[in-house]
Amino acid sequence: MVLIFLFLTGFGLAVSGGVSIIAYMNFLPVGVSWGEYIIFIVGRPECYFFPTGILLMAVALFRYPNNL
């Protein structure tokens, strides 16, 4: 049960962070370069939800016992 909660929490964080990263891509047509975009999203705390969520999902998946 704990692993399911951990996985779902990680999934929610990954979705939230991924949506933020994609939403900030709207700065690219305005004239912001890819380098400036990367520097910008590294400074945004909500963009750290994506790697944190991926890490939580990986922990939940790899700790799941395989009883096959």
MMTF fields as JSON, N, C-alpha, C and O atoms, coordinates in Angstrom:
{
  "mmtfVersion": "1.0.0",
  "mmtfProducer": "UNKNOWN",
  "numBonds": 271,
  "numAtoms": 272,
  "numGroups": 68,
  "numChains": 1,
  "numModels": 1,
  "chainsPerModel": [1],
  "groupsPerChain": [68],
  "chainIdList": ["A"],
  "bondAtomList": [4, 2, 8, 6, 12, 10, 16, 14, 20, 18, 24, 22, 28, 26, 32, 30, 36, 34, 40, 38, 44, 42, 48, 46, 52, 50, 56, 54, 60, 58, 64, 62, 68, 66, 72, 70, 76, 74, 80, 78, 84, 82, 88, 86, 92, 90, 96, 94, 100, 98, 104, 102, 108, 106, 112, 110, 116, 114, 120, 118, 124, 122, 128, 126, 132, 130, 136, 134, 140, 138, 144, 142, 148, 146, 152, 150, 156, 154, 160, 158, 164, 162, 168, 166, 172, 170, 176, 174, 180, 178, 184, 182, 188, 186, 192, 190, 196, 194, 200, 198, 204, 202, 208, 206, 212, 210, 216, 214, 220, 218, 224, 222, 228, 226, 232, 230, 236, 234, 240, 238, 244, 242, 248, 246, 252, 250, 256, 254, 260, 258, 264, 262, 268, 266],
  "bondOrderList": [1, 1, 1, 1, 1, 1, 1, 1, 1, 1, 1, 1, 1, 1, 1, 1, 1, 1, 1, 1, 1, 1, 1, 1, 1, 1, 1, 1, 1, 1, 1, 1, 1, 1, 1, 1, 1, 1, 1, 1, 1, 1, 1, 1, 1, 1, 1, 1, 1, 1, 1, 1, 1, 1, 1, 1, 1, 1, 1, 1, 1, 1, 1, 1, 1, 1, 1],
  "groupList": [{"groupName": "MET", "atomNameList": ["N", "CA", "C", "O"], "elementList": ["N", "C", "C", "O"], "formalChargeList": [0, 0, 0, 0], "bondAtomList": [1, 0, 2, 1, 3, 2], "bondOrderList": [1, 1, 2], "singleLetterCode": "M", "chemCompType": "L-PEPTIDE LINKING"}, {"groupName": "VAL", "atomNameList": ["N", "CA", "C", "O"], "elementList": ["N", "C", "C", "O"], "formalChargeList": [0, 0, 0, 0], "bondAtomList": [1, 0, 2, 1, 3, 2], "bondOrderList": [1, 1, 2], "singleLetterCode": "V", "chemCompType": "L-PEPTIDE LINKING"}, {"groupName": "LEU", "atomNameList": ["N", "CA", "C", "O"], "elementList": ["N", "C", "C", "O"], "formalChargeList": [0, 0, 0, 0], "bondAtomList": [1, 0, 2, 1, 3, 2], "bondOrderList": [1, 1, 2], "singleLetterCode": "L", "chemCompType": "L-PEPTIDE LINKING"}, {"groupName": "ILE", "atomNameList": ["N", "CA", "C", "O"], "elementList": ["N", "C", "C", "O"], "formalChargeList": [0, 0, 0, 0], "bondAtomList": [1, 0, 2, 1, 3, 2], "bondOrderList": [1, 1, 2], "singleLetterCode": "I", "chemCompType": "L-PEPTIDE LINKING"}, {"groupName": "PHE", "atomNameList": ["N", "CA", "C", "O"], "elementList": ["N", "C", "C", "O"], "formalChargeList": [0, 0, 0, 0], "bondAtomList": [1, 0, 2, 1, 3, 2], "bondOrderList": [1, 1, 2], "singleLetterCode": "F", "chemCompType": "L-PEPTIDE LINKING"}, {"groupName": "THR", "atomNameList": ["N", "CA", "C", "O"], "elementList": ["N", "C", "C", "O"], "formalChargeList": [0, 0, 0, 0], "bondAtomList": [1, 0, 2, 1, 3, 2], "bondOrderList": [1, 1, 2], "singleLetterCode": "T", "chemCompType": "L-PEPTIDE LINKING"}, {"groupName": "GLY", "atomNameList": ["N", "CA", "C", "O"], "elementList": ["N", "C", "C", "O"], "formalChargeList": [0, 0, 0, 0], "bondAtomList": [1, 0, 2, 1, 3, 2], "bondOrderList": [1, 1, 2], "singleLetterCode": "G", "chemCompType": "PEPTIDE LINKING"}, {"groupName": "ALA", "atomNameList": ["N", "CA", "C", "O"], "elementList": ["N", "C", "C", "O"], "formalChargeList": [0, 0, 0, 0], "bondAtomList": [1, 0, 2, 1, 3, 2], "bondOrderList": [1, 1, 2], "singleLetterCode": "A", "chemCompType": "L-PEPTIDE LINKING"}, {"groupName": "SER", "atomNameList": ["N", "CA", "C", "O"], "elementList": ["N", "C", "C", "O"], "formalChargeList": [0, 0, 0, 0], "bondAtomList": [1, 0, 2, 1, 3, 2], "bondOrderList": [1, 1, 2], "singleLetterCode": "S", "chemCompType": "L-PEPTIDE LINKING"}, {"groupName": "TYR", "atomNameList": ["N", "CA", "C", "O"], "elementList": ["N", "C", "C", "O"], "formalChargeList": [0, 0, 0, 0], "bondAtomList": [1, 0, 2, 1, 3, 2], "bondOrderList": [1, 1, 2], "singleLetterCode": "Y", "chemCompType": "L-PEPTIDE LINKING"}, {"groupName": "ASN", "atomNameList": ["N", "CA", "C", "O"], "elementList": ["N", "C", "C", "O"], "formalChargeList": [0, 0, 0, 0], "bondAtomList": [1, 0, 2, 1, 3, 2], "bondOrderList": [1, 1, 2], "singleLetterCode": "N", "chemCompType": "L-PEPTIDE LINKING"}, {"groupName": "PRO", "atomNameList": ["N", "CA", "C", "O"], "elementList": ["N", "C", "C", "O"], "formalChargeList": [0, 0, 0, 0], "bondAtomList": [1, 0, 2, 1, 3, 2], "bondOrderList": [1, 1, 2], "singleLetterCode": "P", "chemCompType": "L-PEPTIDE LINKING"}, {"groupName": "TRP", "atomNameList": ["N", "CA", "C", "O"], "elementList": ["N", "C", "C", "O"], "formalChargeList": [0, 0, 0, 0], "bondAtomList": [1, 0, 2, 1, 3, 2], "bondOrderList": [1, 1, 2], "singleLetterCode": "W", "chemCompType": "L-PEPTIDE LINKING"}, {"groupName": "GLU", "atomNameList": ["N", "CA", "C", "O"], "elementList": ["N", "C", "C", "O"], "formalChargeList": [0, 0, 0, 0], "bondAtomList": [1, 0, 2, 1, 3, 2], "bondOrderList": [1, 1, 2], "singleLetterCode": "E", "chemCompType": "L-PEPTIDE LINKING"}, {"groupName": "ARG", "atomNameList": ["N", "CA", "C", "O"], "elementList": ["N", "C", "C", "O"], "formalChargeList": [0, 0, 0, 0], "bondAtomList": [1, 0, 2, 1, 3, 2], "bondOrderList": [1, 1, 2], "singleLetterCode": "R", "chemCompType": "L-PEPTIDE LINKING"}, {"groupName": "CYS", "atomNameList": ["N", "CA", "C", "O"], "elementList": ["N", "C", "C", "O"], "formalChargeList": [0, 0, 0, 0], "bondAtomList": [1, 0, 2, 1, 3, 2], "bondOrderList": [1, 1, 2], "singleLetterCode": "C", "chemCompType": "L-PEPTIDE LINKING"}],
  "groupTypeList": [0, 1, 2, 3, 4, 2, 4, 2, 5, 6, 4, 6, 2, 7, 1, 8, 6, 6, 1, 8, 3, 3, 7, 9, 0, 10, 4, 2, 11, 1, 6, 1, 8, 12, 6, 13, 9, 3, 3, 4, 3, 1, 6, 14, 11, 13, 15, 9, 4, 4, 11, 5, 6, 3, 2, 2, 0, 7, 1, 7, 2, 4, 14, 9, 11, 10, 10, 2],
  "groupIdList": [1, 2, 3, 4, 5, 6, 7, 8, 9, 10, 11, 12, 13, 14, 15, 16, 17, 18, 19, 20, 21, 22, 23, 24, 25, 26, 27, 28, 29, 30, 31, 32, 33, 34, 35, 36, 37, 38, 39, 40, 41, 42, 43, 44, 45, 46, 47, 48, 49, 50, 51, 52, 53, 54, 55, 56, 57, 58, 59, 60, 61, 62, 63, 64, 65, 66, 67, 68],
  "secStructList": [7, 2, 2, 2, 2, 2, 2, 2, 2, 2, 2, 2, 2, 2, 2, 2, 2, 2, 2, 2, 2, 2, 2, 4, 4, 4, 4, 4, 4, 4, 6, 7, 7, 2, 2, 2, 2, 2, 2, 2, 2, 2, 6, 7, 4, 4, 4, 4, 2, 2, 2, 2, 2, 2, 2, 2, 2, 2, 2, 2, 2, 2, 6, 1, 7, 7, 7, 7],
  "xCoordList": [0.811, 0.0, 0.859, 0.534, 1.957, 2.864, 3.486, 3.662, 3.822, 4.438, 3.466, 3.863, 2.2, 1.203, 1.071, 1.011, 1.025, 0.962, 2.198, 2.09, 3.366, 4.612, 4.603, 5.025, 4.127, 4.063, 3.096, 3.417, 1.918, 0.928, 1.375, 1.101, 2.052, 2.606, 3.671, 3.695, 4.541, 5.56, 4.955, 5.438, 3.898, 3.226, 2.632, 2.752, 1.999, 1.43, 2.486, 2.292, 3.599, 4.687, 5.291, 5.6, 5.46, 6.035, 5.119, 5.594, 3.822, 2.878, 2.896, 2.92, 2.885, 2.895, 4.167, 4.097, 5.305, 6.56, 6.668, 7.168, 6.199, 6.242, 5.351, 5.729, 4.178, 3.283, 3.907, 3.776, 4.578, 5.245, 6.357, 6.501, 7.138, 8.233, 7.685, 8.235, 6.608, 6.014, 5.386, 5.476, 4.747, 4.13, 5.177, 4.925, 6.341, 7.395, 8.01, 8.752, 7.715, 8.205, 7.55, 7.999, 6.493, 5.867, 6.782, 6.505, 7.864, 8.827, 9.692, 10.264, 9.796, 10.668, 10.238, 11.109, 8.954, 8.575, 8.796, 8.852, 8.921, 9.115, 10.539, 10.803, 11.447, 12.826, 13.846, 15.025, 13.414, 14.329, 15.035, 14.388, 16.347, 17.093, 16.944, 16.463, 17.369, 17.27, 18.141, 17.758, 19.304, 20.18, 19.554, 19.61, 18.961, 18.286, 17.076, 16.768, 16.392, 15.25, 15.688, 15.045, 16.77, 17.277, 17.693, 17.389, 18.388, 18.795, 17.567, 17.567, 16.521, 15.301, 14.611, 14.231, 14.438, 13.703, 14.515, 13.941, 15.823, 16.631, 16.402, 16.52, 16.079, 15.839, 14.423, 14.139, 13.523, 12.127, 11.906, 12.159, 11.442, 11.286, 10.226, 10.357, 9.184, 8.148, 8.63, 8.013, 9.708, 10.258, 11.046, 11.341, 11.386, 12.07, 11.115, 11.552, 9.802, 8.838, 8.981, 8.752, 9.353, 9.46, 10.521, 10.194, 11.786, 12.765, 12.479, 12.772, 11.91, 11.56, 10.48, 10.552, 9.483, 8.423, 8.928, 8.515, 9.823, 10.405, 11.19, 11.132, 11.916, 12.691, 11.774, 12.052, 10.693, 9.766, 9.104, 8.943, 8.722, 8.123, 9.128, 8.768, 10.373, 11.403, 11.636, 11.789, 11.662, 11.843, 10.68, 10.88, 9.463, 8.29, 8.288, 7.92, 8.687, 8.673, 9.771, 9.538, 10.956, 12.062, 12.007, 12.657, 11.254, 11.12, 9.91, 9.695, 9.117, 7.937, 8.392, 9.177, 7.914, 8.375, 7.78, 6.582, 8.624, 8.186, 7.939, 8.876, 6.673, 6.299, 5.687, 4.593, 6.369, 5.833, 6.3, 5.947],
  "yCoordList": [-1.185, 0.0, 1.256, 2.249, 1.197, 2.341, 2.58, 3.727, 1.504, 1.66, 2.25, 3.015, 1.898, 2.479, 3.973, 4.77, 4.356, 5.775, 6.507, 7.618, 5.907, 6.518, 6.689, 7.725, 5.681, 5.766, 6.854, 7.644, 6.9, 7.899, 9.318, 10.259, 9.472, 10.779, 11.193, 12.341, 10.274, 10.557, 10.882, 11.769, 10.17, 10.441, 11.847, 12.569, 12.225, 13.569, 14.648, 15.66, 14.447, 15.425, 15.496, 16.583, 14.35, 14.339, 15.041, 15.769, 14.833, 15.507, 17.008, 17.795, 17.401, 18.823, 19.512, 20.589, 18.894, 19.472, 19.473, 20.432, 18.396, 18.326, 19.372, 19.971, 19.594, 20.629, 22.009, 22.857, 22.237, 23.525, 23.737, 24.827, 22.698, 22.798, 23.075, 23.9, 22.394, 22.612, 23.996, 24.657, 24.442, 25.768, 26.862, 27.859, 26.692, 27.691, 27.683, 28.601, 26.668, 26.663, 27.751, 28.03, 28.367, 29.474, 30.687, 31.612, 30.704, 31.797, 31.685, 32.681, 30.491, 30.297, 31.102, 31.677, 31.184, 31.985, 33.486, 34.239, 33.915, 35.342, 35.764, 36.954, 34.829, 35.152, 34.672, 35.009, 33.894, 33.343, 32.143, 31.291, 32.071, 30.949, 29.722, 29.815, 28.563, 27.32, 27.376, 26.853, 28.0, 28.12, 28.963, 28.605, 30.076, 30.924, 30.218, 30.398, 29.412, 28.642, 27.632, 27.513, 26.909, 25.923, 26.612, 26.124, 27.744, 28.49, 28.949, 28.931, 29.361, 29.82, 28.696, 28.877, 27.524, 26.459, 25.827, 25.25, 25.927, 25.427, 26.296, 25.814, 27.564, 28.461, 28.431, 29.091, 27.687, 27.629, 26.403, 25.28, 26.6, 25.442, 24.437, 23.246, 24.885, 23.935, 23.005, 21.966, 23.349, 22.47, 21.311, 20.337, 21.399, 20.298, 19.178, 18.104, 19.421, 18.363, 17.223, 16.066, 17.525, 16.478, 15.44, 14.254, 15.827, 14.772, 14.105, 12.923, 14.85, 14.255, 13.19, 12.119, 13.487, 12.514, 11.285, 10.17, 11.473, 10.331, 9.452, 8.225, 10.083, 9.339, 8.554, 7.392, 9.163, 8.463, 7.283, 6.215, 7.471, 6.363, 5.237, 4.063, 5.578, 4.551, 3.763, 2.543, 4.453, 3.771, 2.825, 1.689, 3.291, 2.441, 1.234, 0.136, 1.421, 0.309, -0.71, -1.913, -0.25, -1.18, -1.87, -2.898, -1.335, -1.987, -2.906, -3.597, -2.925, -3.79, -5.234, -5.56, -6.105, -7.502, -8.234, -8.148, -8.941, -9.742, -11.161, -11.93, -11.499, -12.85, -13.624, -14.175, -13.666, -14.355, -15.793, -16.527],
  "zCoordList": [0.0, 0.0, 0.0, -0.652, 0.739, 0.788, -0.577, -0.989, -1.284, -2.6, -3.608, -4.487, -3.484, -4.39, -4.12, -5.057, -2.846, -2.49, -2.977, -3.496, -2.821, -3.279, -4.795, -5.309, -5.501, -6.957, -7.404, -8.292, -6.799, -7.202, -6.845, -7.589, -5.727, -5.376, -6.388, -6.83, -6.751, -7.752, -9.098, -9.802, -9.464, -10.73, -10.744, -11.734, -9.655, -9.566, -9.644, -10.318, -8.964, -9.021, -10.417, -10.905, -11.062, -12.408, -13.399, -14.272, -13.278, -14.171, -13.927, -14.873, -12.666, -12.327, -12.842, -13.433, -12.617, -13.086, -14.596, -15.184, -15.235, -16.695, -17.345, -18.352, -16.78, -17.304, -17.14, -18.022, -16.031, -15.825, -16.844, -17.398, -17.087, -18.053, -19.447, -20.177, -19.82, -21.14, -21.222, -22.257, -20.137, -20.143, -20.309, -20.987, -19.704, -19.84, -21.237, -21.585, -22.038, -23.418, -24.26, -25.371, -23.74, -24.446, -24.529, -25.293, -23.763, -23.858, -25.111, -25.552, -25.689, -26.844, -28.068, -28.72, -28.424, -29.589, -29.392, -30.364, -28.15, -27.879, -28.204, -28.374, -28.293, -28.634, -27.622, -27.725, -26.648, -25.656, -26.279, -26.889, -26.132, -26.703, -25.806, -24.676, -26.336, -25.568, -24.322, -23.276, -24.421, -23.261, -22.163, -20.986, -22.548, -21.571, -20.963, -19.784, -21.781, -21.297, -20.24, -19.197, -20.496, -19.535, -18.24, -17.152, -18.352, -17.154, -16.374, -15.143, -17.092, -16.432, -15.681, -14.524, -16.316, -15.634, -14.506, -13.582, -14.568, -13.451, -12.216, -11.089, -12.419, -11.3, -10.762, -9.763, -11.392, -10.957, -10.072, -10.506, -8.848, -7.944, -8.404, -8.12, -9.104, -9.521, -10.622, -10.858, -11.296, -12.329, -11.716, -12.409, -10.453, -9.769, -9.389, -8.974, -9.528, -9.255, -10.248, -9.894, -11.479, -12.509, -12.166, -12.111, -11.93, -11.593, -10.245, -10.07, -9.29, -8.01, -8.187, -7.584, -9.014, -9.278, -9.991, -9.674, -10.959, -11.668, -10.691, -10.767, -9.785, -8.796, -7.857, -7.562, -7.386, -6.503, -7.21, -6.619, -8.466, -9.21, -9.419, -9.328, -9.695, -9.89, -8.604, -8.643, -7.468, -6.186, -5.933, -5.501, -6.203, -5.965, -6.896, -6.479, -8.133, -9.081, -8.808, -8.927, -8.445, -8.241, -6.885, -6.698, -5.943, -4.641, -4.598, -3.602, -5.664, -5.723, -5.843, -6.734, -4.962, -5.03, -6.221, -6.491, -6.912, -8.064, -7.589, -7.374, -7.429, -6.993, -8.158, -8.033, -9.255, -10.434, -10.481, -11.404]
}
